[in-house]
Amino acid sequence: MIHPDGNRKRTARVLIGVAILAGLLLGLPVVWAQYPLQYPSAPQVFKDGTAILIEDYANVPLSSQLNDHPYPPPIDYHGQLGRVVSLRSEPANAPLSSTRFFVCDMNGTLYILDKATRKFTPYINFAEIFPRYSTDRLTTGVAAIAFDPNYAKNGRFYTVHTEDPAKTGAVQPTSAHAPGLNLDGYTPTAVVKPPVGDVQNESVLIEWTDTNIKNSTFEGTAREILRVGFNTVIHPMDDIVFDPLAKPGSPNYGNLYVSMGDGGSGETPGAIQIIPQSLNALQGKILRITPDLTLREKDKLSENGRYRVPSTGPDPNPFINVAGARPEIFAYGLRNPHRMFWDVPTNTLLVNDIGLHSWEEIDIVAKGGNYGYSQREGNEVLIVPGGGKTGTQLSPAVSFPEADLLTVEGLEKPVAPIYPVATYSHEEGDAIGSGFVYRGKRMPQMTGKYIFTDLTTGRVFYTDLAEMIAAGGVRGKQAPIHEIQVMYKSPYDSAQKEPVKRRMYDIVAETFAHKDGVVDPGSHLGVLPGAANATGGWRGKSFVTPKADPYYVPYGGGRADVRLSMGGDGEIYVLSKSDGMIRILSEVVTPPPAPAKQVAAR
């Protein structure tokens, strides 16, 4: 089992996690590799009979990207209608935790969602506070929120958003439209640039302190923790999470894990391609930092003086003593690790890493681990100068190296990469969404299953956590993935009395149309905004013909942009940007089949 804290001491919590895992693994068959070690010629992931009812939960307020408009921009009914990407609960001991969610809309607003009324209240408007706030690409905007472990007492939480360095206007935020925000003493930090290349995008990590967490109005201060530059506008700073098992006094308490995209560097031939493998760069990594400067005062202070880096005690960061390495790095070799999830019973930190042209990955994060990008993707060698394809897709094929080792500058010995514990190819979709291990009450049949999506197609998948852990990051040994059949009762069809089988893609397209969304009124081509390789759609002035799903049903053109979030209630919520909706996985209609008793041969 791989532990994020990297401790070798057998603490009580680790023993508990191992005991639980042992129970899960008893009787499990050895994991079959769903894919061979080459790129497939057809889909490999299919429905296994599992069916889940999805129900509408909340209707996100209409919003649009800023583009060149002042805030608020007019609603663009040709584009995505509410770019909701994250839903989080406050810690359970916060006074209002059971009554509300915090919801990020990348178009600029952090909302409070009342669970009783399903009403949204603007809490922080990033577009009005940060003059260079950017929303103009798929990955730009306010992307994530995490609550300090002591939030119930100190009111602290953290957010990630993007800014455009080319925009006119000050870097310094303004409280002109946020009367409760006290910016006394706020100063921006210096941009941590990639070691080579230009900076086209900046991600900013902010610490907020709300002096009254018992209402729905922000009243307090803000402090900039970290500002990082990226070579392009894609793959910025992605997600943030605290160790939910760490208690006051433990070495990992108060440490914030930050997933960092590679800024598009790894797919760009030339000097910047090696950035995800470079220990002198923050891009393409998972960082571990301590925002609270007073927590462990002997730990190393960051260059900007805003946080500390775990460097003393039993669990220092892995590259503290490597010359030239960024001490913040906890793991590396990632492309776009846009969502993380920490499973408490097994003490497992999972990250979903969006691939280039071939493979989507679920990885278990290990301290100091190298996940191979931009020299590996899925189980294959990646050839970036060859169009970003994997070795088996080229003609002639490029053989996998006999010695599966990567040379990393600053390290004395070559490093063996860690492979995904579950993976699927672009025969299934385009980009892996967020995922969560289910342990809630509505769907007991799915307990221990890791449920996740493909962003563009909206397909909903699951795999087994115990099988992922058993896979161990070994090449060619991944947990099988299964597709879930979505059941849904449309609010727009009065003749429909019971839920029926639907594609999530079509549910989003139907709602988009009923909210007056029209992609291209002239041609009427496309049912959703944007484009992707699997689903087709508009790329500029060209319409890309949609492909068919694994059941030979074509997509309609455009991106569903479906991802998941988990509330403090342990339930899983379905967030879709194109139609601006939040839905909930309500109940299991047909449970997963019993695992086949078979022995795998690699």
N, C-alpha and C positions, 0 to 999 in steps of 0.2 A: 504494500500500500504506500502511496506517495503522500507525504504530509507537507502542506505549504510552509509550515514554520521551520522545517528542516531540522528540528531537534532530534537527537538520538536518544535522549532520556525517555524512559517509559513512564510518562506521567499518567495520572489516573485517567484523564480524558482520552488519551491515546489508547489505553487498555480497553476502555469502554468501546471506542470506535472499532478497534480490532475485533472485539468480541461480537459486536453487531455484524461486522462484515463477514466474520467466519460463519455465523449463522446463515447469512444470505448466500454464501458460496457453497454451503453443503448441498450436495446433490445436483449442482449445476453441471451441465455438460461443458466440456472444453469449448471455448469460443470458436465458432467457425469464422473464417475470413470471408466476408460477404463478397469481396472483390478479389480477383487475382491481382498479381503484381504489375499489371499493365492497364492502360486506360480501356474501359469497356466500349463496345460498339452499340450498346442498347441499355435502357434502364435496368437497374437491378433491385430497386426498392419498390415494393408493392404493398397493397393493403392486405392485412392478415385476418380481417374480420372485425377487428376492434373498431367500435363506433362510439363517438362522444357527441352529446348534445351541446351545441353552442347557442347561447342566448344573448340578445342585446343587453348591455348594461348601462352605458351612458353615451350621450351624443356630445362630442367635443365642440365648443364654439368654433364657428367658421373662422379661418385665418388663412393668410397667404404669405408667400415669401416677399421680402422687402423689394428685391431688385433695385431699381433706381428711385423708388417712391419714398417720400417721407412717411414716418409712422403715424397712424396705422395705414398700411397700404390698402387699396381697394381689393375686394375679394375677386380672385381670379378663378372663374369657374372652369377654366381649361386646365388648371393645375390641381395639385393635391389640396384637399379642403380642410386639413387640420393635422399637422405633422407631429402627432403624438408618438413619443418614442420610449417613454419610461413612466412607470407608475410605482411608487414606493410608499411604504408605511413608516411612520415614526417608530422608534423603539417602543416595545410593549408597555414600559413604565411611564411613558409620556401621557399627560392627562387626557388628551383627545385622540390618542392613537387608534382606538377601536371605532372611531366615528368618521374618519376621513383618510383620504389618500393625497399624496403630492404627485402631480402629473406634469411632465415636461412636454411642451409643444415647441418644436424647434423653430417655429416662426417667431418666437420671442417671449412667451409667457410661461412662467411656472405657476400652475394653478393649485388650489386646494379643491378637492372633489368631496363633497358631503355624501357619505354613504347612504344616508336616509332619504335625502331629496334628489340625489344624483345631479346636483347643481354645481357648477364650476365658479369659483371666485378667484380672480387674479390676485396672486400673492406677491410675485416679483416680476416686473416687466423688463427684461434684459434689453430690449430694443430701445427703451427710453432712458436707460441708465448708462449704457456703454455706447459711445458715439460711433465706434468702429464695428459694432456687432454685425455679424454677417449671417445670411440665410440662403444665399443664392445657389448653393449646390446641395446634393442629396445628403451630404454628411455634415453640413454646417448648421449651426444654431446651438441652443442649449440642449445638451445630450444626456446628462446624468446628474443624479443627486444622491448623496450618501449622508446619513446622520451620524454624528459623533456618538461613540458608545455612552457618553455621559450627557447626551442631549437633554434628557429630562431635567437636569439641573443647570447645565450651562447654556442651553439654547443654540448650540453650534451645529451647523451642517455645512456641506461642501457641494459645489456645483462645478460643472465643466461647460464652457461655451467657446465659440469660435469668434475671432475678429479678423477683419481684412486689413492688413497693414497698408494697402494702397488707398484706402478710403481717406478722404479729408476729414479733419476733426481731431480732437485731442484723444490721447490714450486714456487720460484721466476721466473716470466716470463722473456723472452728474446726478444730483438728487433733485433737480428742478421739478420732475414729475413724480418723485417718490419722497413725500414729506417726512416719512418715518425713517428714512435712511440717513444715518450720520456718517459722513465721509471724512470727518476730521482725522488727520493722520494717515489717510489712505494714500499710498504711492505705488505706481506700477513697478513691476520688476523688469530687469533686463531680459531680453528674449534669449532663451537657450537655443541657438541655431544648430542645424545639422552641420557636421564637419565639412561638407562640401555642398555646393549648389546654392541656388537662390531660395529665398523665403517668400512663398506666396500666400501662406495661411498661418494663423497663430491660434493656439488653444490656450485657454486661461483657466486655471484652477483657483476658485475663490472660496474663502472661509467666511461664512455669514454667522452672526450672533444675534439671535432674536431675543429681546429682553422680555417678551411676553408670548409664550407659546400656547397660551390659552385662548387666543383669538385668531382670526384669519387675516390679520394685517401684519406685514413685516414692520417691525420697529426695532432698529438696532444698527449694527455696524457691519462693515465688510473689510476683508483683508485679502490682498492678492498673495497667493502662496507660490505659484509657479506659472510661467509663461513660456511656451515652447513653440518654435517655428518649424514649419514643414515645407518641403520642396514644392508641393502642389496643393490643390484645394481638396484632395481626397485623403482619407485615412488619417484623421487627426487624433487627438486625445479622445479616448472612447468612454471608458467606464471607471468607476471608483467603488471600492468596497472595503469595509473593515472586517477583521477576523471576528465572527460572531461568538467564538468560543473563548476569546482572550478576556480574562478578568483583570481588574486592577492589581498591579504588582507583577503580572506575568510579562515576559519579555516582548510579546507581540501585542500587548494592549496599546491601543491608540495608534497603531501603525496603519497607514492608508495604502492600499494597493491600487495602482493606477495603470490601466491598460492603454498602451500607446500604439496607434497606427504608425505605419512606416512613411506616411506622406506620399505614397506612390513611388518611393525611391527604388524598392526592390524589383519592380517590373520595368525599370528604365535602364537600358544598356549604358554603360559608362561608369564613371567614378562613383556615382551615388548608389549604384545597384547593391553594393556590399553593406550599406548602412544598417539593415536589420541584423547583420552578423557582426557589426562593429561595436565594441564595448566602450568606445569613446563617444557614442551617440545615444540619445534617449529614445529615438524613433525606432519602432518595431520591437518594443520591449514591454515587460511588465515591471513597474517600479514599486519600491516599498519605501515610504517616507513617514516621518512623524511630524504632523503639523503643529502639535503642542510643544513649544520650545522649552517648557518647564518640566516636561514629563521625565525625561532622562537626560539631564544636563551634561553628562559626560560623553554623550554621543556626539558624533561629528556634526558640525553646523554646515548647512548648505552654503553654496557660493553667494546666494542672494540674501542669506540671513533670515529666511522666512520659515524654515523647517529644519528638522534634524534627520540624520540618516542612521538607522540601526548599525552601530559599529562597535559596541561593547557588550559585555555579558555573554550569555550562552548562545545567542542566536543573531549574530551580526549578518549583514547583507553579504552575499557570496563573493563580491569582487572588490571589497574594501581595500584589500592589500595588493591589487593588481595595478601595476603602473599604467597610467593613462586611462584607466577605465572609469566610467561614471559610477560613483559609489551607490547611486540610487537604484541601479539595475538589480532586479531579483531573478528575472528570466528573460530570454531573448530569442531572436530568430523567428519573429512573427510578422504577418502582413497587416492584417486589420482585426486585431483581437477585440471586437467591438462590445462584447458582453461577457461578464463573469458571473459565476454563481458559486456560493460556498455552501456545501451540504454539511449540516451540523452533525448528524449522527455518525457519519463516516469521516468527518474532518477532511473533506476533499474540496479543493478549489478547482473549478472547471472554467475553461475559457473557450468561446466559439470564435474561430479564426476564419474570416472570409478569404477564400482563395482567389487566384488569378483567373485562369481560363479552364481549369481542370477539376480541382478537388476542393471540397469544403471539409473543415476539420473541427472536431471536438477534442480538446487537449486537457489532460490533468496537469496542473501547474506544479512543477517541482523547483525547489530552490536551486538556482544556478543552471537550470535546464536550458538546452539549446534545441529549438523546435525546427531548425533546418532551413527556414526561408531566408534568403531567396535562392537556395541551392536545392531545396527539397520542397515538394508539395504532395500531400497524401503520402503514398508509399513510394513515390517516384523521384527521380532526379529531374530538376527543373532547368530548362535551357532558355534563359531570358533572351540572349541574342537570336535565338531561333524562333522568335515570335511569342515567347512566353509559354511554349508548349512543354509537356513532359517528354522524357526520352522515348517512350514507346509510341508517341504520336508522330515522330519525325520519320522521314524517309531519306536515307536509311535510319533505322532506330539507333539511338544512343544507348549503349549498354550501361546498366547500373554499375557503379564502381565496385571492384572486389573488396576494397577496404572502405567500409562505410564510415568515414571519418571526415571531419571538417576542420580546416586550419583557421584558427581565430587569433587575430593579432593581439599580443599581450599575454596569451596563455602558452605555457611551455610545451604542452602536448596537444595533438589533435583531439577533437571532441566528437564523440558519437552522438548523433542527433536523436532526440526523442520523437517518436511517431504518434500520430493521433490514436486515440482509443476508440473513435468511431469516425467514419468518413463516408462521404457520398460524392459522386461525380457530377459533372455538369450535364450528364444525360438526364438528371433528375430535376435540375433547377439552376439557379444562378448564384445565390448567396445565402449562407446559413444565417438564420435569425437568432434571437436569444432563446435560452432554454433553462429549465428548472426541474429539479428532482421533486416529484410530487409526494407530499406527505400531509395533505389536507384531509378534510372530512367528506367532501361531496363525492369523491371518486376513489373509494378505498381499493378498488380493483387495480388502480394505477399506482399504488404506493411503491416507491422505489424505482419508478420509471422516470427516465429523463425525457421530458417532452419539449420539443423545439419546432421551429418552422424553417421553411425556405422563404426568404423575404419576398421575392418578386412573384413567385407562383402562388404563394399562400398555402402550399402544402404543409400539413401538420404531421410530424413524425414522432416516434418514440424509440428509445433504446433502453436497455437495462443498466442501471448504475453498477450493480455488482459485476456484470459482464465487462463493462468498461474498465473497472478497477482491475479485474483479472487480466485484461489485455496488456496492461503494464507498459504501454508506450513502445511495444516491440513492432518492428516492421512486419506487415502482413498479418498482424493479429489484431483485428478490430471487432468490437461488438456489433452484431447485426442491427440494422435499422429497419423499422416497419412504419408504414403509413397508416394514419388514423382516418377512418371515414367520418367526415363531418355530417352531423344531422342538424337541421335548422328549419325553423318555421318563419317564413317571410312575413313581415308586417305589412307588406304591400300587396299581398294576394289574399283577399278575403275568402276565396274558395278553398284555401289550404287550411285544413283543420288540424293536421298533425305534422310534426317535423318530418322532413324528407331528406334524402341524401343529396348533398350539394357539394360543390367545390368552394373552398373559401374564396378563391379568385372571383367566382361568379357572384358570391354574396356581396363582396366589396364593390364590384362593378354595378350591381343592382342598386345599392345604396347611393353610390356616387351619382348615378343617373337621376335618382329620386330627389337628390339635393341640388338638382339643376346643373350637375356637372356635364360638360360636353367637351370632349377632347379636341375635335376639329370639326366645327360646324359646316365647313365647306365640303369636305370629302366624306364625313361621317365614318372615317376609318379610326379604329381604336376605341376601346371601351374604358380605358383608364389612362391617366397621365404617364408620361415618361416612356422609357423603353428598356428592354433587357434582351439578352440573347434568346432565352427560352420563350418569353412571352411576346416578343416583338414590340411594336409601338413606334412612336415618332422620335427619331433622332434628328433634331433640327428640322429641316424641310423634307427629310426622307422618311418614308414609312417602312419599317422592317417587318417582313411577313412573320406572323407568329408561328411557333412550332406547336406540335401536339403534345399533350401530356402522355404518360405511359400507357394510358387506356385509349389512345388514338383520338382524343377529343382536343381540337385546337384551342389555344388560348385566344383571347379577343384583341390583344394588342395593348400594351401598357403594363405598369407595375402595380401589384396589389399592395406591396410594402407592408407585410404582416409580421409582427413580432409579438413576443409574450412578455408579461411581467407577473411577478408573484407578490400578493399583498401580505400583510402581517397575519392575515387569517389563514395563510397557507394555500389559498386558492390561486388558480392561474387565470389571468386576464389576457384577452387577445386585443392588441392595439393595431389599428390599421390607419396609415397616414393618408392614403388616397381618398377615403371616404370620411375621415375624421371620426372614427368610432372606437368605443371600448366595448368589448363583449366578454363573456365569461364562459369557461369550460364548466358546464353545469352538472352533468351526470354522465355516467357510462351507460350506454344503451346496450352494447355488446362487449363483454370483457375480452382481454387478450387471451389467445389460446394458450394452453399449457405448453411449456417448452418441450421441444422434441428431444428424446433421449438418444443422442447420437454422439459419436466420438469424432472429433475433428482431426484431420491430417493436414499439416501444413505443407 
